[in-house]
């Protein structure tokens, strides 16, 4: 997992400012416009540009080095399974829920930059702070699998934490992502099971990472080596390290032996 540096506020907010100036004059703009406000960000502006596409292609994907914020899957462009993830969920309706995300480690995600969309409307629709449905600091890119799995669950925005790469590790035998120390006792590390809530240790993701780790340890490449050799070699290392492997974990290894799943695996070269 890598830290996402949100250093493109000026460029992103220029797009969002122009969009909000237009949106305020639309008939649907009002107390309950949050979802519409986000959906209509996908409209073309006066110059013919799609605002959401511009944000994804030119700002959000590049600042994440074209990787999913959760699983590190490579995402080439907005058509390649990219989706905007709202860190503070669109379903958030109270400032109490909002404040959960404004921790000292959530760089840029704070009350100066982001507010409830309903508060934005009630306070005269001026920025900053930006309504959470379309706030740059509330946007990251996730693959659709991770975005769907997280849904509206309350999480800690680990990918905003400076140094998060040094606080988690990936078991090179089993592919499991693990804390290097118990977050319960390491203030201000999160005390919520975010890894579970975003599916970081789903069996198929562990299997994919284990195959990459096995390949690296043995000087092989998933691009050129026989996939059966890599799958069963990684499975062997995993079951040696964890003899009580579940049926779901074993089935995840078997599922990789198809063109569709192998092509998906190749997008996880971050672990190679």
N, C-alpha and C positions, 0 to 999 in steps of 0.2 A: 504494500500500500504506500502511496506517495502523497505528500502534501501538495495541495493545489493552491498556488499563489494567485490570489485575485487582484492582479495588478492592472487590469484593463478597464477600470471604472469610467474613465473619461470617454473612451471610445464607445463603450456599451451604453452609458447614460445618454450620450448624444442621440443614439437611436431611440432609446426609450422615452426621452424627453419629447422628441418630435411626435412619437406615437401617442403619448398621453395628451399632448396639446390637441391632437385630432380627436382622441377618444372623448374628451370632456364635452365636446359639442355634439355627440351622438345621442339619439333618443334613448338608447338603452343604458346610458351611463347613470349610475345611481347606487343606492344602498346594496343591492344584490347583484352587482355587475362583476363580481370577482372572476367567476369562471369565464364569462363572456370577454372580460378584459384580457385574459390570457389567450383564449381561442382566437380573438380578432387580431392579436399580435402577428398572426400568420398572414394577414392581408398585405397587399402590396402598397407601398407608400407612393407619394407623388412622383418619384423618380422611377417607379416600376420595380423597386426592390422589395423582396419579402423580408420583413423585419426579423421574424424568428429565424429564418434561414441565414440571414446576415450574422446574427448573434452566434448561431451554432457554428457556421463555417469559418467565420473570420475571427471569433473571439473565444468562445467556450471550448471548442475542440482543440485549437492550438495551445491554449494555456494549460490543458491537461495532457499535452503530448499525445493526443489522439488515443486516450485510454479511458475505459469506464472508471468512474470514480470509486467503485466498489470492488469489482473483480479483476481489474486491470486488463480486460479484454481489449484488443486493438480495434479501434473504430476508424475506418478510413475517411468517411465523410458522413453527412447527415442522412444519406440514403442507406448507409451500412449499419442499420440497427441502432442509430443514435436517437436518444430521447432526452429532452430536458427534464431534469429531476429538480423538484422544489425541495430544498432542504427543510424549510418550514413548510409543511404540507399545505396544499391548497385548501384542505378541509379545516384548517385552523381557524377558530372563531373567537378566541379569547386572548387577551394579553398575557395571562398566566401561562398558557400553552406557548405563546411566542417567546416569552422570556427564558424558557427552558433552553432555547438554542443560543441565547446571547451570553455564552460563557467567555471567560477571559481568554480561552484558547481558540475561539471561533473568529479568527482574524477577519475583520470587515463585516461580519454578520452581527450587527448590533443595532441599537435603537436609533443611532444617527443615520443609518442607511436604509433600514427596513422597518416597516410598520404594517399593522393589519390593513388590509384593503378597505375595510369598512371605516377605519379611523382616517385613512387618507381621504376618503370621500367626505366624511363628516367635517374634517378640518379644512375644507376648502380646496382640496385637490391640488395642493402645492407640494413640490419636492425640493430637496430631500426632507424626510425619508421617503422611500419609494414603496408603493403598495406591494405586499409580499407576493402577489400573483405574477408580477412582472419585474421584480427587483433583480438587478444583475447579481448582487451579493447573495441572493437566494437561489441562484441558478448554478447547477453543475450538469455535466453530461453523464448519463448512465446508459448502459446497454438496456434494451427493452426487457430482457429477462430479469435483471436486477431491479429495474424500476418497478416492474410488476410485482416482484416478490416483496419489496419493501412496502409498497402501497402507501398507506397513511400512518404506518407505525411510527411511534416516537423513538428517535434514535439520537445518538451523539454524532455530530458531524466530524468524524475522525479525520477525514481527508482535508480538513482545514487546520488541523493541529500541527504546528511546527514540530518536526522531528518524529512524526508518527511512524516513519519507516524504521526507526531504531527501537520502537516500542512493541512491535509485533514481529513475529517470524513465521516462516513456513517450514513445516517438518518435511525434510527432503526425502523421507521414506513414504510417508502417508499422504503428503500434500495438504495436511491440515494447517490452517492458520491459527497461531497461538499467541497469547500474550507472553512477553518476556518476563513479566512479573505480574502479580495479581492486582488487577486494576482497583479492586475494592480497597486496597491498602495504600494506594499510590495517588494521593491527592495532587493535582486535580484530575486524574484519570477518570474516565467515565465509570459509573456504577451500574449502567444498564447493559444488558447483553446485546449490544449493537451487532456484533458479528453474527449472532443467530438471527436477529431480526432482518438482516439484509441477505441472509442465505449464504454467507461467506464460506461455510463448510458443508454446503450441499454435496452429496456423494459425487455427482458428476464433476463438480469443480475440484474436489480433492483428487479425483482420478486424473483429470487433465493436468493438474500441477505435478502430480507424481510422475506422470509420463515425461513431462519436460525435465524434471529433476533427474530421473533415471537416464534420460538421453544425455544430459550434460555430464553426469558422473561417468558415463561410459564412452564419451567422445563421439556420440551419435547425433544425428539430426532428424527430427520428425519430418522434415521436408523430403529426405532422401532414403531413410532407413525403412525396412519393412515394418508396417504399423503393428502387425501381430507380435513381432519380436519385442517392440517397445511396450506394448500393452501388457503382455504376460510377464515381461521382465519387471516392469513397475509394480504389477500386482504381486509378484513374488517378494519384492523388497517390502511392500506394504504389509503383507500378511506375516512376514518374518518379524517386523517391528510391532505388529498389532494382531496377534493370532486370533483374537475374538472379532474378526472382521464381520460386519453385518451382511446380510443378504443384499441389502440395498447398495452397499459399497461394492460388493463383487459384481452386481449387475451393472453398476456404473462403468466399471472397466470394460465389460462386454459390450456396452452400448457404444463405445468409441470405435468399434470395428465396422463402421459404415462410412461411406464417402461424406455424407452430410455432417456427421459428428466429428470426423477427422478434420474436415475443413474448418469446423468451429474450433477445434483444438489448436490448429495452426495460428489462430488469432491471439493465443495466449503466450506469444513468444517473449513477453516480459519476464517469464520464469526460466527462460533458456540461458 
